[in-house]
Amino acid sequence: MNVAMLASAANIHTVRWATAIARRGVRVSLFSQHPPAPELAGEKVEVHLLPYAGMLGYARNAAAVRRAFTSSGADFLHVHYVGGYGLTALLSGVEPVMMSVWGADVYDVPERSPIHRWLVRAILQRARLISSTSEVMARQTRALGVGRPIRVVPFGVDTTLFVPEPRPVAGKIVIGTVKTLHPKYGIDTLIEAFALLSRIRPDLHKAGLQLRIVGRGEYLETYQRLARDLDIDHQVEFSGFVPHSEVPRTLGTFDIYVAASRLDSESFGVAVIEASACGVPVIVSDAGGLPEVVQDGTTGLIVPREDPAALADAISRLVDDKDLRARMGRAGRDHVQAHYEWGKCVDEMLACYEAMNAAMIQVGGSRRP
């Protein structure tokens, strides 16, 4: 099988899909206007850097994609993310196309204007097959009026890398999150909940309860200022960015993982299932696809979005009950191994590829623009 991908070569999810599929014996050509991530070095993925960058690059690179696709001899083009690269694919005229929706492209972009909504729908209608990481996002995609087949293929976790680490018998309890520092992800809600908990539970403050926020983004100073204003800056650690290879070790330092996202475009929650794979109990908001990956009361807790009081109460419940944390941690790993193990997810993506090839045979095998 010979597949071309059109996606950001800098994005860790693109890297994971491309390398995993190539390791299964599929020839993978990756077309990208973003320079490749270091993780692609040494992998059997043929990266083609497109000539133009920036927002205009998504339009200007169309002809280059058309030429590269023809030269690659690929069976079809797999496009990741409707906005940006989806536009490039549309303008290139390349067929056949498989499209993977990621979140903001089908939640946020269509809400910008009627023209954006029309364009997103037009791009999706060109696809022979669409993949979605969650059921809720598949429903959102259908709600846009898209009549194409949609398969749910979740992002998975390599459970040989993401494993439980022993925690100290005694010591600080660490509440943590690994997210880009952006309002979409409710970092402010988490900080406010932690501050509330510190006020109403001074015993936890004295015991050394800590909040660790891992990630980078333009709102770093905003969140640091919020922590200072709430007088908890001495309890909050902003650890900065860590590469994906170091995320398992980082998660191993957490006692509780929190994802407090506020927007439905948080369509899956990769970091949540990574935390669960590490045996860490999780607390998530009810935004987007987060509730899909958590069994409420079994692998973690689900709280209303943008509700610091509810989040503080959930954190307090887990902090107070070490046995509950341990049970949820074990159940979380079992849940991930059963439903989100990386190898199984790659199998599901390859099944989509086989379906694309089968569809090509049925329509006469036209593979070239």
C-alpha distance (Angstrom), angle and dihedral (degrees) to the residues before:
residue distance angle dihedral
M1 . . .
N2 3.79 . .
V3 3.80 118.5 .
A4 3.80 133.0 178.1
M5 3.80 119.3 -154.1
L6 3.79 125.6 -158.4
A7 3.79 108.6 -161.4
S8 3.78 145.9 104.0
A9 3.81 107.7 -61.6
A10 3.80 87.4 -161.1
N11 3.81 94.5 61.6
I12 3.80 116.6 97.1
H13 3.81 92.6 -140.7
T14 3.81 91.7 54.6
V15 3.80 89.1 47.4
R16 3.79 92.5 51.1
W17 3.80 94.6 48.7
A18 3.80 95.0 43.9
T19 3.80 95.7 47.5
A20 3.81 95.0 43.2
I21 3.79 92.7 50.1
A22 3.81 92.4 45.6
R23 3.80 89.6 51.3
R24 3.81 88.0 56.9
G25 3.81 89.3 62.8
V26 3.81 99.3 -96.1
R27 3.78 116.4 135.2
V28 3.81 105.4 -123.1
S29 3.80 125.2 -165.5
L30 3.81 112.3 -173.6
F31 3.82 117.6 -158.0
S32 3.80 112.9 -164.8
Q33 3.78 141.2 156.8
H34 3.81 88.3 -154.9
P35 3.83 117.9 82.0
P36 3.81 111.0 -108.4
A37 3.79 122.4 -95.0
P38 3.82 116.5 -111.5
E39 3.81 89.3 -112.4
L40 3.82 89.5 72.2
A41 3.80 92.4 63.4
G42 3.78 110.2 111.1
E43 3.80 93.8 11.4
K44 3.80 122.9 122.2
V45 3.80 92.5 -113.0
E46 3.80 117.8 119.1
V47 3.80 104.9 -139.8
H48 3.81 117.6 -158.9
L49 3.80 111.7 -168.9
L50 3.80 109.6 -148.5
P51 3.81 117.6 -132.5
Y52 3.80 101.2 -119.6
A53 3.82 131.1 57.9
G54 3.80 135.1 -168.6
M55 3.79 129.4 42.7
L56 3.81 93.4 -49.5
G57 3.78 88.6 53.0
Y58 3.78 90.5 73.1
A59 3.80 88.6 66.0
R60 3.80 99.6 31.8
N61 3.82 93.9 52.0
A62 3.81 94.6 59.4
A63 3.80 95.3 96.8
A64 3.81 91.7 46.2
V65 3.80 90.6 52.8
R66 3.77 90.6 50.1
R67 3.80 91.3 52.8
A68 3.81 94.1 43.5
F69 3.80 92.4 49.4
T70 3.80 91.7 51.3
S71 3.80 91.6 47.9
S72 3.79 93.2 48.1
G73 3.79 94.2 57.5
A74 3.81 88.3 -140.7
D75 3.78 120.5 172.2
F76 3.80 92.5 -134.2
L77 3.80 143.5 -17.3
H78 3.82 118.7 -104.5
V79 3.81 109.1 -158.2
H80 3.79 121.5 -163.5
Y81 3.82 116.6 -153.6
V82 3.79 122.5 14.0
G83 3.78 96.0 -131.3
G84 3.78 116.4 67.6
Y85 3.77 103.6 -0.3
G86 3.79 91.3 36.0
L87 3.80 88.4 59.6
T88 3.81 90.3 49.3
A89 3.79 90.0 53.2
L90 3.80 92.5 48.3
L91 3.80 93.2 50.6
S92 3.81 92.6 44.3
G93 3.78 92.3 61.5
V94 3.82 90.3 -140.7
E95 3.80 115.9 157.6
P96 2.96 144.5 -133.1
V97 3.79 101.7 36.9
M98 3.79 134.2 -175.6
M99 3.80 114.3 -164.5
S100 3.81 129.3 -154.9
V101 3.80 115.4 -160.1
W102 3.79 116.0 -151.2
G103 3.80 109.5 -174.5
A104 3.78 120.7 -91.7
D105 3.81 89.6 50.6
V106 3.83 91.9 68.0
Y107 3.82 99.6 26.1
D108 3.79 108.1 38.0
V109 3.82 107.0 20.4
P110 3.84 95.9 57.1
E111 3.82 89.6 54.2
R112 3.80 93.8 59.8
S113 3.81 94.6 79.6
P114 3.83 142.3 -33.7
I115 3.80 88.0 -96.3
H116 3.81 91.7 55.5
R117 3.81 90.2 49.1
W118 3.79 91.8 49.7
L119 3.80 92.0 47.9
V120 3.82 94.3 49.3
R121 3.79 89.9 50.4
A122 3.81 92.1 47.1
I123 3.80 91.4 52.0
L124 3.80 92.8 48.4
Q125 3.80 92.4 47.1
R126 3.81 88.8 60.7
A127 3.81 91.1 62.4
R128 3.77 121.3 97.0
L129 3.80 89.0 -156.3
I130 3.82 134.5 11.4
S131 3.79 126.7 -155.1
S132 3.80 123.9 -157.1
T133 3.79 128.1 -171.9
S134 3.82 93.2 -139.0
E135 3.79 142.5 25.8
V136 3.79 92.0 -120.8
M137 3.81 91.5 55.8
A138 3.79 91.0 46.6
R139 3.82 87.9 56.4
Q140 3.80 90.5 48.1
T141 3.80 90.3 51.8
R142 3.80 91.7 50.6
A143 3.82 89.5 48.4
L144 3.80 88.3 62.9
G145 3.79 87.5 67.6
V146 3.79 95.9 -102.0
G147 3.78 112.4 155.2
R148 3.79 98.8 -170.8
P149 3.83 125.4 114.0
I150 3.82 112.0 -90.2
R151 3.77 125.9 -160.6
V152 3.81 124.8 -170.0
V153 3.80 111.3 -129.4
P154 3.81 111.5 167.4
F155 3.75 126.7 -151.0
G156 3.77 104.6 -105.8
V157 3.78 139.5 -152.6
D158 3.77 128.9 -122.2
T159 3.78 97.6 -128.1
T160 3.80 91.2 -166.2
L161 3.82 89.1 64.7
F162 3.79 99.9 33.8
V163 3.80 101.8 60.0
P164 3.81 134.5 149.6
E165 3.78 115.6 -88.8
P166 3.82 122.7 -154.9
R167 3.78 112.6 -102.8
P168 3.81 124.1 -147.1
V169 3.80 113.2 -89.7
A170 3.80 89.3 -129.4
G171 3.76 132.6 15.6
K172 3.76 142.5 78.9
I173 3.79 118.9 -15.5
V174 3.79 108.1 -131.1
I175 3.79 122.6 -151.3
G176 3.79 108.5 -164.2
T177 3.77 147.4 177.5
V178 3.80 134.6 -175.5
K179 3.80 109.8 -153.5
T180 3.78 143.7 123.5
L181 3.81 108.2 -88.6
H182 3.80 98.6 -110.4
P183 3.82 133.2 124.1
K184 3.82 90.2 -114.9
Y185 3.79 89.2 72.7
G186 3.80 97.6 52.8
I187 3.79 96.7 -122.6
D188 3.80 88.0 150.9
T189 3.81 90.7 54.5
L190 3.80 89.9 52.3
I191 3.81 92.4 49.6
E192 3.82 91.4 47.7
A193 3.81 91.4 48.5
F194 3.79 91.2 50.1
A195 3.80 90.8 49.5
L196 3.79 91.0 49.8
L197 3.79 91.1 49.8
S198 3.81 90.8 50.0
R199 3.80 90.4 53.4
I200 3.78 98.5 46.9
R201 3.82 95.1 37.0
P202 3.83 107.1 43.5
D203 3.79 87.9 163.5
L204 3.82 89.0 68.1
H205 3.77 90.3 48.4
K206 3.80 90.2 54.6
A207 3.81 90.7 46.7
G208 3.80 89.3 59.9
L209 3.81 102.8 -105.8
Q210 3.82 107.5 -176.0
L211 3.81 136.3 -165.0
R212 3.81 115.5 -148.9
I213 3.82 117.7 -168.3
V214 3.79 114.2 -168.5
G215 3.80 119.0 -167.9
R216 3.76 144.8 62.0
G217 3.77 135.5 -111.5
E218 3.76 146.1 129.6
Y219 3.82 92.6 -81.8
L220 3.80 95.2 63.3
E221 3.82 94.2 107.9
T222 3.81 90.8 44.8
Y223 3.79 91.7 56.0
Q224 3.80 93.3 42.3
R225 3.80 88.6 53.2
L226 3.80 91.0 48.6
A227 3.80 90.4 53.3
R228 3.81 90.3 50.2
D229 3.80 92.7 47.4
L230 3.80 89.8 52.0
D231 3.82 90.4 47.8
I232 3.81 94.7 -121.9
D233 3.81 99.5 105.1
H234 3.83 89.2 111.7
Q235 3.82 88.4 59.6
V236 3.81 97.7 43.8
E237 3.78 123.3 80.1
F238 3.80 120.3 -165.2
S239 3.80 101.2 -159.4
G240 3.79 99.6 -178.5
F241 3.78 128.5 -139.2
V242 3.78 122.7 -24.0
P243 3.83 123.8 -171.1
H244 3.78 116.6 -112.4
S245 3.80 90.7 -107.1
E246 3.81 89.1 64.1
V247 3.81 96.9 45.6
P248 3.84 94.6 91.6
R249 3.80 90.9 56.7
T250 3.81 90.4 45.9
L251 3.79 92.8 50.8
G252 3.78 88.5 49.9
T253 3.81 88.6 66.9
F254 3.82 92.7 58.4
D255 3.78 126.4 90.9
I256 3.81 93.0 -171.9
Y257 3.81 129.0 18.9
V258 3.81 120.2 -149.5
A259 3.82 129.6 -164.5
A260 3.81 107.1 -178.5
S261 3.82 99.0 172.9
R262 3.79 118.0 165.1
L263 3.82 103.0 -163.6
D264 3.80 128.9 73.5
S265 3.81 88.9 -134.8
E266 3.82 84.5 80.9
S267 3.75 82.4 94.9
F268 3.80 103.3 173.1
G269 3.81 122.4 -2.4
V270 3.80 108.6 -129.1
A271 3.80 93.1 177.0
V272 3.81 89.7 52.9
I273 3.79 94.3 58.6
E274 3.81 89.8 41.6
A275 3.81 87.9 56.9
S276 3.80 90.7 46.9
A277 3.81 90.1 50.7
C278 3.79 87.1 55.4
G279 3.80 90.2 54.7
V280 3.81 93.8 -108.3
P281 3.84 116.9 141.9
V282 3.79 112.3 -124.6
I283 3.78 138.3 -146.1
V284 3.80 116.9 -161.4
S285 3.78 137.2 175.9
D286 3.78 121.6 -119.2
A287 3.81 91.9 -107.1
G288 3.80 122.3 130.3
G289 3.78 116.5 -47.4
L290 3.80 97.4 -12.8
P291 3.83 94.8 99.5
E292 3.83 88.8 53.6
V293 3.80 92.7 66.1
V294 3.82 97.3 44.7
Q295 3.79 128.4 69.0
D296 3.80 100.4 -146.4
G297 3.78 110.9 -124.3
T298 3.82 92.5 5.4
T299 3.82 109.7 59.9
G300 3.79 95.4 10.3
L301 3.79 146.0 -40.2
I302 3.81 131.5 -76.5
V303 3.82 119.5 -149.1
P304 3.81 134.2 179.3
R305 3.78 113.7 -87.1
E306 3.82 119.4 -106.3
D307 3.81 91.4 17.3
P308 3.82 109.7 123.0
A309 3.81 92.6 178.0
A310 3.81 93.2 55.2
L311 3.79 90.7 45.4
A312 3.81 92.0 48.7
D313 3.81 89.7 50.9
A314 3.82 91.4 51.2
I315 3.80 92.2 48.8
S316 3.80 90.4 48.3
R317 3.79 91.0 51.6
L318 3.79 92.8 54.6
V319 3.79 94.9 40.6
D320 3.79 89.9 54.8
D321 3.80 95.6 49.0
K322 3.80 115.4 56.4
D323 3.80 92.0 173.5
L324 3.80 91.3 53.9
R325 3.80 90.0 51.0
A326 3.79 90.1 52.0
R327 3.83 93.5 47.7
M328 3.80 92.6 48.5
G329 3.78 90.7 46.9
R330 3.80 92.4 54.0
A331 3.80 92.6 43.8
G332 3.79 90.7 48.3
R333 3.78 93.2 55.6
D334 3.81 91.1 47.1
H335 3.81 89.1 50.9
V336 3.78 92.8 51.3
Q337 3.79 93.3 47.1
A338 3.79 89.9 51.3
H339 3.81 98.9 45.5
Y340 3.80 112.7 12.9
E341 3.79 107.8 33.8
W342 3.81 106.1 144.7
G343 3.80 97.2 -127.2
K344 3.81 91.0 54.9
C345 3.80 91.1 50.0
V346 3.81 90.9 51.1
D347 3.83 88.0 51.1
E348 3.81 88.7 54.6
M349 3.80 92.2 50.1
L350 3.79 91.0 49.4
A351 3.81 88.2 51.1
C352 3.81 87.0 57.5
Y353 3.79 88.8 52.2
E354 3.79 90.9 51.2
A355 3.81 88.9 50.4
M356 3.81 89.6 52.1
N357 3.79 90.9 52.5
A358 3.80 91.4 46.3
A359 3.81 89.8 51.7
M360 3.80 89.2 50.4
I361 3.79 91.1 55.4
Q362 3.80 90.7 49.8
V363 3.80 93.3 52.5
G364 3.79 94.2 45.5
G365 3.77 102.2 -90.6
S366 3.80 100.7 -85.1
R367 3.79 102.6 168.8
R368 3.76 105.6 156.1
P369 3.80 132.6 80.2
